[in-house]
Amino acid sequence: MYSNDTISVSELEYLRNASRIINETSARTIQNYFLWRFMMNRVANMPKRFRIVRDTFDRYFRGTTSERPRTLVCGNFVNVNMGYAVSKVYIENYFDENARNQVKIDLD
């Protein structure tokens, strides 16, 4: 970082508290926390045996009793990660020439 860099912090108290927690917590606990957060974020895209572990945790921790249907989870994953590509294929296959020309986006 250079001495003339400007950093804007809108939540200074949060940053101070987070720094204090990090300084007072063991490296192993912090590593476990980050691994846990990563796995909980990715588990929705894993096989059912992994999702069952997350569902059990959610049931006890949050009081959740069911997960979203797999079709919605997978559809959302494709839309978030490949939305433009899927849209392009859909437009090419199902829009007539006039409609394609009206919404043409150069994705090539």
N, C-alpha and C positions, 0 to 999 in steps of 0.2 A: 504494500500500500504506500502511496506517495503522500507527502505531507500536505499537498494541495487538494487531495480528494475530499469531497464533501459526502457525508453519510447522513441520511435523514432517518431517524428512528421515531416512529409515531407512538410506539408502545414501550416506552423506556422502562416502566416498572415491570412489565412482562419479561423484558430482556434481562433485567437485573435478577429477577426471581429464577429465570431459567439458568442463568450463569451460576447462581448460588447453588441450585440443585445439582448441576453438573459437577461443580467443585466439591460438593459434599458426598457424592455418590461414587461407589467403586467403579472402576473401568469395566469389570465383569458384568455388573448390573446394567450399566449403560449399553454394553454390547448385547446383552440378553434382550433388553428393551427394544433396540433397533431391529434385532432379528425377529422378535415377536411381531412388531409393527409391519415389517416387510412380509412375513408369512401370512398374517391376517389380511393384508391387502391382496396378496396373490392367490390365496386359497380358493377363492371363488372360481378360478380357472383351472383348478386341479381336479383329479379324480375324486369320486364320491367318498372314498375312505378318508380323505383329508378334510373334505367339507363336513363330514359327520363330526369330526373333532371340533371344528369351529362352531357348528350348530349346538353341540353340547355346551360349549363355553358360553355362547350367546344365551342359551336357555337359562343357565344359572346366573350369569352376570347381568343380562339385560331383560330377562323375562320373555324373550322371543320364543315362539313356539313353532314357527315354520320358516322355510327359506323360500325365496322367490322361485317360480318355476324355471327349470333349466333352460327352456326355450327363450325366456325373457333375458336371462343372464347371458346366454350365448349371443343372442341378437344384439343386446346392448354392447357387448364386447366388440363384435364385428363393426357395429355402427361407430363406436368411439375410435377404433383403431384403423378402420378401412372405409369410413363413410364416403369419402370422395370417390374412391375406386368403385365401390358398389353403386353409387349414384350414376357414375359414368356408364357402367355396363347396363343399368336399368334404363337410362335415357336412350342409349343406343338401340336397345331391343324393343322398347315399348312406346317411345315417342315417335310421332310421324315427323317427316322432314321439316315441316313448318314449325312444329313445336321445338324440335332440336335447334333450329336456327334462332329461335327466340331466346332460348336459354343456354346457348352454346358457351361452354367454358373450355378453354384450351388446357387440357390436362396432359397432353402428349409430351 
